[in-house]
Amino acid sequence: MKTLVLMLLLIAAPAWAGEPRTLQWPEMIPEGAPIIEPQMTPLHDLSQLSSALAGGESGPAAHQQGADAPVVKALDGKQVKLPGYVVPLEVSEEGRTTEFLLVPYYGACIHVPPPPANQIVHVFSEIGIKVEDLYQPYWIEGPMQVKATSSELAEAGYQMEAEKIYAYELQ
């Protein structure tokens, strides 16, 4: 009987291991670390949104508070599922976003100053995603890396190789 139970556990273990952990943004801030409140003062005239996205607005990059904010090292290598908003960095010839920043609220890095680095994930995706509406949040699934990166928009404290990207829908 013990052998049967052990065999069933061994067979089922890969299924358990494959399920990503649903991660919430506050869990990416180490316990006891200061929480930096988002700066929600717009950087752009939102009535000119289309020209801002097309590069029509220019000016110095917004100052990012907490560019070196501490990260949760225990998340390194974990399979996670994280909701957020896409800030495109790289778009393929087919119009698919293949590299982006995942942020916890709409407008971060584009319309308001970037959140701290421990609230930004630099995501790479081989297939990419067609982003037609920046207001649309997405679920991103894949292995989390605790690895700092820098882009023209912000410093990120985490990286992910997206295995799945799909629209976030309220249930």
Sequence and secondary structure as in RCSB ss.txt:
>XXXX:A:sequence
MKTLVLMLLLIAAPAWAGEPRTLQWPEMIPEGAPIIEPQMTPLHDLSQLSSALAGGESGPAAHQQGADAPVVKAL
DGKQVKLPGYVVPLEVSEEGRTTEFLLVPYYGACIHVPPPPANQIVHVFSEIGIKVEDLYQPYWIEGPMQVKATS
SELAEAGYQMEAEKIYAYELQ
>XXXX:A:secstr
 HHHHHHHHHHHHHHHHHS EE  GGGGS TT          SS GGGHHHHHTT         TTTT    GGG
TT EEEEEEEEEEEEE TTS EEEEEEESSTTBTTTB    GGG EEEEEEEEE    TT  EEEEEEEE   EE
 SS EESEEEE SEEEE    
